Amino acid sequence: MFYSNTIFKDIGFSANKITALIGIVNFITSGVGIVLLGMFGRKTLMLTCSCLMVVLLGLVGLSIDQHWNTVTVACIMSFITLFEFSSGPITWLYMSEIMQDKALSIATVLNWCMNLVISIITPTIATPETIPYIFYSVSALTLFGSIFIAIFMKETKGLSQNQLEVLFVKHGAKIAEKNLLSDYREKE
């Protein structure tokens, strides 16, 4: 979290201690996330954890708004745990499985550009009054991401490179065929 010191200071916690705790939780759960990747499918982990993150982010906003400081810290630590079980590692793994090198490079640049935008915008909008609304907004965005995962993400656990190509080429071929048929019908 880029601005955890500011957020925790604004809600009355010792920012340095909480930020250290965030680092410890982040480190430990990253290792557990690697183990979970081998046990469950990518889509299953992403969808389950994303849905839970929606709830937690909403609770963070509410707990900051209501000054439930212990609940705030517990929800943020739980969010970090779920993020490291899912979006943290799976995003990069999934992209490397389904994208060619150039597309992966572009996706990486876009990811870091969005990180830059967020790091520039956040200090200008983050005040003690607006912080809950930032979390509510991020909760809504995570909900849209969960819906996207449910609809479009394909399970890739245990598939070979050839199976992945067939999975995505067949899907692309079905879409292309559907578009060609609709174009043909319109011409008639």
PyMOL CGO cylinders between C-alpha atoms (Angstrom):
from pymol import cmd
from pymol.cgo import CYLINDER

trace = [
    CYLINDER, 0.00, 0.00, 0.00, 1.54, 3.22, -1.19, 0.3, 1, 1, 1, 1, 1, 1,
    CYLINDER, 1.54, 3.22, -1.19, 0.06, 5.51, 1.45, 0.3, 1, 1, 1, 1, 1, 1,
    CYLINDER, 0.06, 5.51, 1.45, -0.53, 3.20, 4.40, 0.3, 1, 1, 1, 1, 1, 1,
    CYLINDER, -0.53, 3.20, 4.40, 1.36, 5.52, 6.76, 0.3, 1, 1, 1, 1, 1, 1,
    CYLINDER, 1.36, 5.52, 6.76, -0.95, 8.40, 5.88, 0.3, 1, 1, 1, 1, 1, 1,
    CYLINDER, -0.95, 8.40, 5.88, -4.11, 6.33, 6.09, 0.3, 1, 1, 1, 1, 1, 1,
    CYLINDER, -4.11, 6.33, 6.09, -3.25, 4.77, 9.44, 0.3, 1, 1, 1, 1, 1, 1,
    CYLINDER, -3.25, 4.77, 9.44, -2.01, 8.07, 10.87, 0.3, 1, 1, 1, 1, 1, 1,
    CYLINDER, -2.01, 8.07, 10.87, -5.31, 9.69, 9.89, 0.3, 1, 1, 1, 1, 1, 1,
    CYLINDER, -5.31, 9.69, 9.89, -7.29, 7.01, 11.73, 0.3, 1, 1, 1, 1, 1, 1,
    CYLINDER, -7.29, 7.01, 11.73, -5.17, 7.23, 14.87, 0.3, 1, 1, 1, 1, 1, 1,
    CYLINDER, -5.17, 7.23, 14.87, -2.79, 4.26, 14.68, 0.3, 1, 1, 1, 1, 1, 1,
    CYLINDER, -2.79, 4.26, 14.68, 0.96, 4.12, 14.98, 0.3, 1, 1, 1, 1, 1, 1,
    CYLINDER, 0.96, 4.12, 14.98, 1.60, 4.21, 11.26, 0.3, 1, 1, 1, 1, 1, 1,
    CYLINDER, 1.60, 4.21, 11.26, 5.08, 2.69, 11.39, 0.3, 1, 1, 1, 1, 1, 1,
    CYLINDER, 5.08, 2.69, 11.39, 3.95, -0.33, 13.42, 0.3, 1, 1, 1, 1, 1, 1,
    CYLINDER, 3.95, -0.33, 13.42, 0.94, -0.98, 11.19, 0.3, 1, 1, 1, 1, 1, 1,
    CYLINDER, 0.94, -0.98, 11.19, 3.03, -0.58, 8.03, 0.3, 1, 1, 1, 1, 1, 1,
    CYLINDER, 3.03, -0.58, 8.03, 5.58, -3.07, 9.41, 0.3, 1, 1, 1, 1, 1, 1,
    CYLINDER, 5.58, -3.07, 9.41, 2.72, -5.47, 10.17, 0.3, 1, 1, 1, 1, 1, 1,
    CYLINDER, 2.72, -5.47, 10.17, 1.46, -5.05, 6.59, 0.3, 1, 1, 1, 1, 1, 1,
    CYLINDER, 1.46, -5.05, 6.59, 4.93, -5.96, 5.29, 0.3, 1, 1, 1, 1, 1, 1,
    CYLINDER, 4.93, -5.96, 5.29, 5.09, -9.07, 7.47, 0.3, 1, 1, 1, 1, 1, 1,
    CYLINDER, 5.09, -9.07, 7.47, 1.59, -10.21, 6.46, 0.3, 1, 1, 1, 1, 1, 1,
    CYLINDER, 1.59, -10.21, 6.46, 2.40, -9.52, 2.80, 0.3, 1, 1, 1, 1, 1, 1,
    CYLINDER, 2.40, -9.52, 2.80, 5.62, -11.54, 2.98, 0.3, 1, 1, 1, 1, 1, 1,
    CYLINDER, 5.62, -11.54, 2.98, 4.15, -14.56, 4.76, 0.3, 1, 1, 1, 1, 1, 1,
    CYLINDER, 4.15, -14.56, 4.76, 0.99, -14.78, 2.67, 0.3, 1, 1, 1, 1, 1, 1,
    CYLINDER, 0.99, -14.78, 2.67, 2.98, -14.55, -0.56, 0.3, 1, 1, 1, 1, 1, 1,
    CYLINDER, 2.98, -14.55, -0.56, 4.53, -17.91, 0.28, 0.3, 1, 1, 1, 1, 1, 1,
    CYLINDER, 4.53, -17.91, 0.28, 1.16, -19.42, 1.15, 0.3, 1, 1, 1, 1, 1, 1,
    CYLINDER, 1.16, -19.42, 1.15, -0.26, -18.06, -2.11, 0.3, 1, 1, 1, 1, 1, 1,
    CYLINDER, -0.26, -18.06, -2.11, 2.33, -20.04, -4.07, 0.3, 1, 1, 1, 1, 1, 1,
    CYLINDER, 2.33, -20.04, -4.07, 1.23, -23.25, -2.35, 0.3, 1, 1, 1, 1, 1, 1,
    CYLINDER, 1.23, -23.25, -2.35, -2.46, -22.48, -3.03, 0.3, 1, 1, 1, 1, 1, 1,
    CYLINDER, -2.46, -22.48, -3.03, -1.72, -22.02, -6.73, 0.3, 1, 1, 1, 1, 1, 1,
    CYLINDER, -1.72, -22.02, -6.73, -0.66, -25.64, -6.91, 0.3, 1, 1, 1, 1, 1, 1,
    CYLINDER, -0.66, -25.64, -6.91, -3.78, -26.84, -5.09, 0.3, 1, 1, 1, 1, 1, 1,
    CYLINDER, -3.78, -26.84, -5.09, -6.57, -24.85, -6.72, 0.3, 1, 1, 1, 1, 1, 1,
    CYLINDER, -6.57, -24.85, -6.72, -7.24, -23.50, -10.16, 0.3, 1, 1, 1, 1, 1, 1,
    CYLINDER, -7.24, -23.50, -10.16, -6.37, -19.95, -11.14, 0.3, 1, 1, 1, 1, 1, 1,
    CYLINDER, -6.37, -19.95, -11.14, -9.98, -18.96, -11.86, 0.3, 1, 1, 1, 1, 1, 1,
    CYLINDER, -9.98, -18.96, -11.86, -11.28, -20.52, -8.64, 0.3, 1, 1, 1, 1, 1, 1,
    CYLINDER, -11.28, -20.52, -8.64, -8.77, -18.64, -6.50, 0.3, 1, 1, 1, 1, 1, 1,
    CYLINDER, -8.77, -18.64, -6.50, -9.20, -15.38, -8.41, 0.3, 1, 1, 1, 1, 1, 1,
    CYLINDER, -9.20, -15.38, -8.41, -12.99, -15.42, -8.29, 0.3, 1, 1, 1, 1, 1, 1,
    CYLINDER, -12.99, -15.42, -8.29, -13.32, -16.54, -4.67, 0.3, 1, 1, 1, 1, 1, 1,
    CYLINDER, -13.32, -16.54, -4.67, -10.73, -14.13, -3.33, 0.3, 1, 1, 1, 1, 1, 1,
    CYLINDER, -10.73, -14.13, -3.33, -11.93, -11.23, -5.50, 0.3, 1, 1, 1, 1, 1, 1,
    CYLINDER, -11.93, -11.23, -5.50, -15.48, -11.60, -4.20, 0.3, 1, 1, 1, 1, 1, 1,
    CYLINDER, -15.48, -11.60, -4.20, -14.21, -11.67, -0.63, 0.3, 1, 1, 1, 1, 1, 1,
    CYLINDER, -14.21, -11.67, -0.63, -12.02, -8.62, -1.33, 0.3, 1, 1, 1, 1, 1, 1,
    CYLINDER, -12.02, -8.62, -1.33, -15.11, -6.71, -2.49, 0.3, 1, 1, 1, 1, 1, 1,
    CYLINDER, -15.11, -6.71, -2.49, -16.67, -7.27, 0.92, 0.3, 1, 1, 1, 1, 1, 1,
    CYLINDER, -16.67, -7.27, 0.92, -13.48, -6.46, 2.83, 0.3, 1, 1, 1, 1, 1, 1,
    CYLINDER, -13.48, -6.46, 2.83, -12.86, -3.22, 0.94, 0.3, 1, 1, 1, 1, 1, 1,
    CYLINDER, -12.86, -3.22, 0.94, -16.42, -2.13, 1.66, 0.3, 1, 1, 1, 1, 1, 1,
    CYLINDER, -16.42, -2.13, 1.66, -15.91, -3.01, 5.33, 0.3, 1, 1, 1, 1, 1, 1,
    CYLINDER, -15.91, -3.01, 5.33, -12.67, -1.01, 5.40, 0.3, 1, 1, 1, 1, 1, 1,
    CYLINDER, -12.67, -1.01, 5.40, -14.53, 2.04, 4.12, 0.3, 1, 1, 1, 1, 1, 1,
    CYLINDER, -14.53, 2.04, 4.12, -17.33, 1.53, 6.64, 0.3, 1, 1, 1, 1, 1, 1,
    CYLINDER, -17.33, 1.53, 6.64, -14.97, 0.87, 9.56, 0.3, 1, 1, 1, 1, 1, 1,
    CYLINDER, -14.97, 0.87, 9.56, -12.92, 4.00, 8.78, 0.3, 1, 1, 1, 1, 1, 1,
    CYLINDER, -12.92, 4.00, 8.78, -16.13, 6.00, 8.48, 0.3, 1, 1, 1, 1, 1, 1,
    CYLINDER, -16.13, 6.00, 8.48, -17.41, 4.63, 11.81, 0.3, 1, 1, 1, 1, 1, 1,
    CYLINDER, -17.41, 4.63, 11.81, -13.99, 4.83, 13.54, 0.3, 1, 1, 1, 1, 1, 1,
    CYLINDER, -13.99, 4.83, 13.54, -13.83, 1.09, 14.19, 0.3, 1, 1, 1, 1, 1, 1,
    CYLINDER, -13.83, 1.09, 14.19, -10.05, 1.13, 14.13, 0.3, 1, 1, 1, 1, 1, 1,
    CYLINDER, -10.05, 1.13, 14.13, -9.45, -2.50, 15.10, 0.3, 1, 1, 1, 1, 1, 1,
    CYLINDER, -9.45, -2.50, 15.10, -11.91, -3.67, 12.44, 0.3, 1, 1, 1, 1, 1, 1,
    CYLINDER, -11.91, -3.67, 12.44, -10.12, -1.45, 9.91, 0.3, 1, 1, 1, 1, 1, 1,
    CYLINDER, -10.12, -1.45, 9.91, -6.75, -3.06, 10.63, 0.3, 1, 1, 1, 1, 1, 1,
    CYLINDER, -6.75, -3.06, 10.63, -8.21, -6.59, 10.63, 0.3, 1, 1, 1, 1, 1, 1,
    CYLINDER, -8.21, -6.59, 10.63, -9.97, -6.01, 7.30, 0.3, 1, 1, 1, 1, 1, 1,
    CYLINDER, -9.97, -6.01, 7.30, -6.88, -4.52, 5.68, 0.3, 1, 1, 1, 1, 1, 1,
    CYLINDER, -6.88, -4.52, 5.68, -4.73, -7.42, 6.84, 0.3, 1, 1, 1, 1, 1, 1,
    CYLINDER, -4.73, -7.42, 6.84, -7.36, -9.85, 5.55, 0.3, 1, 1, 1, 1, 1, 1,
    CYLINDER, -7.36, -9.85, 5.55, -7.49, -7.99, 2.24, 0.3, 1, 1, 1, 1, 1, 1,
    CYLINDER, -7.49, -7.99, 2.24, -3.71, -8.20, 1.87, 0.3, 1, 1, 1, 1, 1, 1,
    CYLINDER, -3.71, -8.20, 1.87, -3.86, -11.93, 2.62, 0.3, 1, 1, 1, 1, 1, 1,
    CYLINDER, -3.86, -11.93, 2.62, -6.53, -12.53, -0.03, 0.3, 1, 1, 1, 1, 1, 1,
    CYLINDER, -6.53, -12.53, -0.03, -4.70, -10.33, -2.54, 0.3, 1, 1, 1, 1, 1, 1,
    CYLINDER, -4.70, -10.33, -2.54, -1.52, -12.38, -2.11, 0.3, 1, 1, 1, 1, 1, 1,
    CYLINDER, -1.52, -12.38, -2.11, -3.52, -15.58, -2.53, 0.3, 1, 1, 1, 1, 1, 1,
    CYLINDER, -3.52, -15.58, -2.53, -5.02, -14.37, -5.80, 0.3, 1, 1, 1, 1, 1, 1,
    CYLINDER, -5.02, -14.37, -5.80, -4.53, -11.14, -7.73, 0.3, 1, 1, 1, 1, 1, 1,
    CYLINDER, -4.53, -11.14, -7.73, -0.94, -10.61, -6.61, 0.3, 1, 1, 1, 1, 1, 1,
    CYLINDER, -0.94, -10.61, -6.61, 0.62, -13.74, -8.12, 0.3, 1, 1, 1, 1, 1, 1,
    CYLINDER, 0.62, -13.74, -8.12, -2.13, -15.08, -10.40, 0.3, 1, 1, 1, 1, 1, 1,
    CYLINDER, -2.13, -15.08, -10.40, -2.34, -11.97, -12.59, 0.3, 1, 1, 1, 1, 1, 1,
    CYLINDER, -2.34, -11.97, -12.59, 1.30, -12.31, -13.59, 0.3, 1, 1, 1, 1, 1, 1,
    CYLINDER, 1.30, -12.31, -13.59, 1.16, -16.09, -13.90, 0.3, 1, 1, 1, 1, 1, 1,
    CYLINDER, 1.16, -16.09, -13.90, -2.02, -16.02, -15.99, 0.3, 1, 1, 1, 1, 1, 1,
    CYLINDER, -2.02, -16.02, -15.99, -0.68, -13.34, -18.31, 0.3, 1, 1, 1, 1, 1, 1,
    CYLINDER, -0.68, -13.34, -18.31, 2.51, -15.34, -18.89, 0.3, 1, 1, 1, 1, 1, 1,
    CYLINDER, 2.51, -15.34, -18.89, 0.43, -18.42, -19.72, 0.3, 1, 1, 1, 1, 1, 1,
    CYLINDER, 0.43, -18.42, -19.72, -1.98, -16.83, -22.19, 0.3, 1, 1, 1, 1, 1, 1,
    CYLINDER, -1.98, -16.83, -22.19, -0.02, -13.96, -23.80, 0.3, 1, 1, 1, 1, 1, 1,
    CYLINDER, -0.02, -13.96, -23.80, 2.81, -13.73, -26.24, 0.3, 1, 1, 1, 1, 1, 1,
    CYLINDER, 2.81, -13.73, -26.24, 5.91, -11.81, -25.19, 0.3, 1, 1, 1, 1, 1, 1,
    CYLINDER, 5.91, -11.81, -25.19, 4.97, -8.50, -26.84, 0.3, 1, 1, 1, 1, 1, 1,
    CYLINDER, 4.97, -8.50, -26.84, 1.48, -8.53, -25.35, 0.3, 1, 1, 1, 1, 1, 1,
    CYLINDER, 1.48, -8.53, -25.35, 2.93, -9.38, -21.94, 0.3, 1, 1, 1, 1, 1, 1,
    CYLINDER, 2.93, -9.38, -21.94, 5.31, -6.44, -22.23, 0.3, 1, 1, 1, 1, 1, 1,
    CYLINDER, 5.31, -6.44, -22.23, 2.46, -4.09, -23.10, 0.3, 1, 1, 1, 1, 1, 1,
    CYLINDER, 2.46, -4.09, -23.10, 0.36, -5.42, -20.21, 0.3, 1, 1, 1, 1, 1, 1,
    CYLINDER, 0.36, -5.42, -20.21, 3.27, -4.88, -17.82, 0.3, 1, 1, 1, 1, 1, 1,
    CYLINDER, 3.27, -4.88, -17.82, 3.76, -1.30, -19.00, 0.3, 1, 1, 1, 1, 1, 1,
    CYLINDER, 3.76, -1.30, -19.00, 0.02, -0.61, -18.62, 0.3, 1, 1, 1, 1, 1, 1,
    CYLINDER, 0.02, -0.61, -18.62, 0.07, -2.09, -15.12, 0.3, 1, 1, 1, 1, 1, 1,
    CYLINDER, 0.07, -2.09, -15.12, 2.93, 0.15, -14.03, 0.3, 1, 1, 1, 1, 1, 1,
    CYLINDER, 2.93, 0.15, -14.03, 1.37, 3.20, -15.72, 0.3, 1, 1, 1, 1, 1, 1,
    CYLINDER, 1.37, 3.20, -15.72, -1.81, 2.63, -13.71, 0.3, 1, 1, 1, 1, 1, 1,
    CYLINDER, -1.81, 2.63, -13.71, 0.30, 2.28, -10.55, 0.3, 1, 1, 1, 1, 1, 1,
    CYLINDER, 0.30, 2.28, -10.55, 1.91, 5.62, -11.38, 0.3, 1, 1, 1, 1, 1, 1,
    CYLINDER, 1.91, 5.62, -11.38, -1.47, 7.28, -11.96, 0.3, 1, 1, 1, 1, 1, 1,
    CYLINDER, -1.47, 7.28, -11.96, -2.80, 5.94, -8.66, 0.3, 1, 1, 1, 1, 1, 1,
    CYLINDER, -2.80, 5.94, -8.66, 0.32, 7.05, -6.79, 0.3, 1, 1, 1, 1, 1, 1,
    CYLINDER, 0.32, 7.05, -6.79, -0.02, 10.57, -8.22, 0.3, 1, 1, 1, 1, 1, 1,
    CYLINDER, -0.02, 10.57, -8.22, -3.78, 10.96, -7.73, 0.3, 1, 1, 1, 1, 1, 1,
    CYLINDER, -3.78, 10.96, -7.73, -4.16, 9.43, -4.26, 0.3, 1, 1, 1, 1, 1, 1,
    CYLINDER, -4.16, 9.43, -4.26, -2.39, 12.15, -2.23, 0.3, 1, 1, 1, 1, 1, 1,
    CYLINDER, -2.39, 12.15, -2.23, -4.48, 14.85, -3.87, 0.3, 1, 1, 1, 1, 1, 1,
    CYLINDER, -4.48, 14.85, -3.87, -7.81, 13.20, -3.02, 0.3, 1, 1, 1, 1, 1, 1,
    CYLINDER, -7.81, 13.20, -3.02, -7.01, 11.40, 0.24, 0.3, 1, 1, 1, 1, 1, 1,
    CYLINDER, -7.01, 11.40, 0.24, -8.22, 13.30, 3.27, 0.3, 1, 1, 1, 1, 1, 1,
    CYLINDER, -8.22, 13.30, 3.27, -9.66, 11.85, 6.47, 0.3, 1, 1, 1, 1, 1, 1,
    CYLINDER, -9.66, 11.85, 6.47, -13.13, 12.58, 5.06, 0.3, 1, 1, 1, 1, 1, 1,
    CYLINDER, -13.13, 12.58, 5.06, -12.56, 11.00, 1.63, 0.3, 1, 1, 1, 1, 1, 1,
    CYLINDER, -12.56, 11.00, 1.63, -10.61, 7.87, 2.59, 0.3, 1, 1, 1, 1, 1, 1,
    CYLINDER, -10.61, 7.87, 2.59, -13.76, 5.78, 3.25, 0.3, 1, 1, 1, 1, 1, 1,
    CYLINDER, -13.76, 5.78, 3.25, -15.10, 6.75, -0.19, 0.3, 1, 1, 1, 1, 1, 1,
    CYLINDER, -15.10, 6.75, -0.19, -11.83, 5.75, -1.82, 0.3, 1, 1, 1, 1, 1, 1,
    CYLINDER, -11.83, 5.75, -1.82, -12.26, 2.28, -0.33, 0.3, 1, 1, 1, 1, 1, 1,
    CYLINDER, -12.26, 2.28, -0.33, -15.94, 2.14, -1.38, 0.3, 1, 1, 1, 1, 1, 1,
    CYLINDER, -15.94, 2.14, -1.38, -14.89, 3.06, -4.94, 0.3, 1, 1, 1, 1, 1, 1,
    CYLINDER, -14.89, 3.06, -4.94, -12.15, 0.44, -5.03, 0.3, 1, 1, 1, 1, 1, 1,
    CYLINDER, -12.15, 0.44, -5.03, -14.65, -2.10, -3.69, 0.3, 1, 1, 1, 1, 1, 1,
    CYLINDER, -14.65, -2.10, -3.69, -16.98, -1.30, -6.61, 0.3, 1, 1, 1, 1, 1, 1,
    CYLINDER, -16.98, -1.30, -6.61, -14.10, -1.62, -9.10, 0.3, 1, 1, 1, 1, 1, 1,
    CYLINDER, -14.10, -1.62, -9.10, -13.15, -4.97, -7.57, 0.3, 1, 1, 1, 1, 1, 1,
    CYLINDER, -13.15, -4.97, -7.57, -16.77, -6.09, -7.99, 0.3, 1, 1, 1, 1, 1, 1,
    CYLINDER, -16.77, -6.09, -7.99, -16.58, -5.28, -11.71, 0.3, 1, 1, 1, 1, 1, 1,
    CYLINDER, -16.58, -5.28, -11.71, -13.29, -7.19, -11.85, 0.3, 1, 1, 1, 1, 1, 1,
    CYLINDER, -13.29, -7.19, -11.85, -14.95, -10.19, -10.18, 0.3, 1, 1, 1, 1, 1, 1,
    CYLINDER, -14.95, -10.19, -10.18, -17.72, -10.14, -12.76, 0.3, 1, 1, 1, 1, 1, 1,
    CYLINDER, -17.72, -10.14, -12.76, -15.11, -9.97, -15.53, 0.3, 1, 1, 1, 1, 1, 1,
    CYLINDER, -15.11, -9.97, -15.53, -13.27, -12.95, -14.03, 0.3, 1, 1, 1, 1, 1, 1,
    CYLINDER, -13.27, -12.95, -14.03, -16.48, -14.96, -13.76, 0.3, 1, 1, 1, 1, 1, 1,
    CYLINDER, -16.48, -14.96, -13.76, -17.40, -14.33, -17.39, 0.3, 1, 1, 1, 1, 1, 1,
    CYLINDER, -17.40, -14.33, -17.39, -14.12, -14.23, -19.28, 0.3, 1, 1, 1, 1, 1, 1,
    CYLINDER, -14.12, -14.23, -19.28, -11.32, -15.92, -17.36, 0.3, 1, 1, 1, 1, 1, 1,
    CYLINDER, -11.32, -15.92, -17.36, -10.60, -19.49, -18.39, 0.3, 1, 1, 1, 1, 1, 1,
    CYLINDER, -10.60, -19.49, -18.39, -9.07, -22.12, -16.13, 0.3, 1, 1, 1, 1, 1, 1,
    CYLINDER, -9.07, -22.12, -16.13, -5.48, -22.84, -17.14, 0.3, 1, 1, 1, 1, 1, 1,
    CYLINDER, -5.48, -22.84, -17.14, -4.23, -24.96, -14.22, 0.3, 1, 1, 1, 1, 1, 1,
    CYLINDER, -4.23, -24.96, -14.22, -2.49, -28.08, -15.44, 0.3, 1, 1, 1, 1, 1, 1,
    CYLINDER, -2.49, -28.08, -15.44, -2.80, -27.27, -19.15, 0.3, 1, 1, 1, 1, 1, 1,
    CYLINDER, -2.80, -27.27, -19.15, 0.14, -27.59, -21.51, 0.3, 1, 1, 1, 1, 1, 1,
    CYLINDER, 0.14, -27.59, -21.51, 1.11, -24.79, -23.88, 0.3, 1, 1, 1, 1, 1, 1,
    CYLINDER, 1.11, -24.79, -23.88, -0.60, -26.65, -26.75, 0.3, 1, 1, 1, 1, 1, 1,
    CYLINDER, -0.60, -26.65, -26.75, -3.80, -27.07, -24.72, 0.3, 1, 1, 1, 1, 1, 1,
    CYLINDER, -3.80, -27.07, -24.72, -3.75, -23.36, -23.86, 0.3, 1, 1, 1, 1, 1, 1,
    CYLINDER, -3.75, -23.36, -23.86, -3.41, -22.43, -27.51, 0.3, 1, 1, 1, 1, 1, 1,
    CYLINDER, -3.41, -22.43, -27.51, -6.32, -24.69, -28.45, 0.3, 1, 1, 1, 1, 1, 1,
    CYLINDER, -6.32, -24.69, -28.45, -8.42, -23.26, -25.60, 0.3, 1, 1, 1, 1, 1, 1,
    CYLINDER, -8.42, -23.26, -25.60, -7.91, -19.68, -26.69, 0.3, 1, 1, 1, 1, 1, 1,
    CYLINDER, -7.91, -19.68, -26.69, -7.83, -20.27, -30.45, 0.3, 1, 1, 1, 1, 1, 1,
    CYLINDER, -7.83, -20.27, -30.45, -11.12, -22.22, -30.32, 0.3, 1, 1, 1, 1, 1, 1,
    CYLINDER, -11.12, -22.22, -30.32, -12.73, -19.40, -28.35, 0.3, 1, 1, 1, 1, 1, 1,
    CYLINDER, -12.73, -19.40, -28.35, -11.39, -16.80, -30.77, 0.3, 1, 1, 1, 1, 1, 1,
    CYLINDER, -11.39, -16.80, -30.77, -12.50, -18.92, -33.73, 0.3, 1, 1, 1, 1, 1, 1,
    CYLINDER, -12.50, -18.92, -33.73, -16.06, -19.18, -32.31, 0.3, 1, 1, 1, 1, 1, 1,
    CYLINDER, -16.06, -19.18, -32.31, -16.25, -15.41, -31.96, 0.3, 1, 1, 1, 1, 1, 1,
    CYLINDER, -16.25, -15.41, -31.96, -14.89, -14.86, -35.47, 0.3, 1, 1, 1, 1, 1, 1,
    CYLINDER, -14.89, -14.86, -35.47, -17.33, -17.41, -36.89, 0.3, 1, 1, 1, 1, 1, 1,
    CYLINDER, -17.33, -17.41, -36.89, -20.25, -15.75, -35.12, 0.3, 1, 1, 1, 1, 1, 1,
    CYLINDER, -20.25, -15.75, -35.12, -19.21, -12.33, -36.45, 0.3, 1, 1, 1, 1, 1, 1,
    CYLINDER, -19.21, -12.33, -36.45, -18.83, -13.67, -40.00, 0.3, 1, 1, 1, 1, 1, 1,
    CYLINDER, -18.83, -13.67, -40.00, -22.27, -15.28, -39.85, 0.3, 1, 1, 1, 1, 1, 1,
    CYLINDER, -22.27, -15.28, -39.85, -23.91, -12.11, -38.62, 0.3, 1, 1, 1, 1, 1, 1,
    CYLINDER, -23.91, -12.11, -38.62, -22.13, -10.08, -41.36, 0.3, 1, 1, 1, 1, 1, 1,
    CYLINDER, -22.13, -10.08, -41.36, -23.29, -12.59, -43.99, 0.3, 1, 1, 1, 1, 1, 1,
    CYLINDER, -23.29, -12.59, -43.99, -26.90, -12.48, -42.75, 0.3, 1, 1, 1, 1, 1, 1,
    CYLINDER, -26.90, -12.48, -42.75, -26.90, -8.68, -42.82, 0.3, 1, 1, 1, 1, 1, 1,
    CYLINDER, -26.90, -8.68, -42.82, -25.83, -8.70, -46.48, 0.3, 1, 1, 1, 1, 1, 1,
    CYLINDER, -25.83, -8.70, -46.48, -28.67, -10.99, -47.50, 0.3, 1, 1, 1, 1, 1, 1,
]
cmd.load_cgo(trace, "trace")
